[in-house]
Structures are given as structure tokens and as C-alpha cells.
């Protein structure tokens, strides 16, 4: 599925999904990249508030967009693959999870020998949690800036779910990543309770 086809299918959505998509801020509809980013972030917010069926309806077409060596796009398509695979695995659909994992790994292994080596080293640091940082979250929390904290926590959740997606307990124990995800989701829901869902990106 190409980018235009995937985005058109979501623009033609109906029911509750159409309602959520229609509330995405117009500024995110100007380019295909910003559209993919905004819809991916929306999917993660829907995951947080336990509208997981809607999240999967969003990520299913986005995760079918092929890797074409454009990392500006791929970072968000990969995030959709991670969430789509995570949701599939949670309901026992191992083939969908395995396909998502295979596609992410295929992109990781694309390029010349040096490029692949660099990507693999970066990936190993990532799955160990070495690149995780709470600095921006803590700064926002200290300043009482719930909007920034909420948005930063969604970004942090994307990283946590990606680490869990690769399932390398020798690097990041399963119970720890599960607890970190649950704690972060709970805090985002607290923030949503204080300011409302539509104060967060991609609604603002």
C-alpha cells in the first residue's frame, strides 16, 4: 500500500474513527509526512485511553506503507508497525506481530555494510534503554506544563513500546518494561483528566 492510498483510506473512515480523525488540527494535513506523524500520534493516544480497536484501525493501513529509504517518513511508519504488532500480539495474533517485526528488521538491515553496522549498533543501544531520557518530561513536570509533559510522555511511550516490541529481556527485563509502560500510560491519563484529550498533539 502506497502513502496516498493509506492516507485516503483513513480520510474515508466512518464512525468513531472518523470522528477522532476529523479533530486532528488542520496544520497537520499540509503534507503527507505531517499527516502520517499526526495519525500515528493519534493512534498512540487512542492506545493510552484504551480505544485500542480504533488505534489498530489507524495503524493497520499506515503499517502497510513500504520502506523506501526515507527515514523522515519511516520513523512514523515504523511507530505504526510497532503499535499494530503490539496490539495484534496482545490479542493472540502472532502472524501479524511477526510480520510487523520482520518489516522493521528488514529496514534495519538495509544499506551497505557500514550503514547496517551503524544502524545495528544504534539499535542495540536503544533496546538496552540507553537512549531513553526523562529530562524533558521532568522539566515540564517541574514547570507544571501539563501539555508539554503529556506530549513528551506520548513520545516516551513510543520508545517504551518499541523496546517491548523487540522483546529482548536480556537487555531490558520484561517486568520492568511492562511496569514502565503502565506507569507512563497512567500518568498520561492523569494529564488528560486534568486538561482534556484535545489539548494534546495532534489536536493542537
Buried (B, 14 or more C-beta within 10 A) or exposed (E): BEBEEBBEBBEEBEEEBEEBBEEBEEEBBEEBBBBBBBBBBBBBBBBBBEBBEBBBBBBBBBBBBEBEEEEEBBBBBBBBBBBBBBBBBEEEBEEBBEBBBEBBEEBBEBEEEEEEEEBEEEBEEBBBBEEEEEEBBEEBBEEEEBBBBBBBBBBBBBBBBBBBBBBBEEBBEEEEBEEBBEEBBEBBBBBBEEBEBEBBBBBE
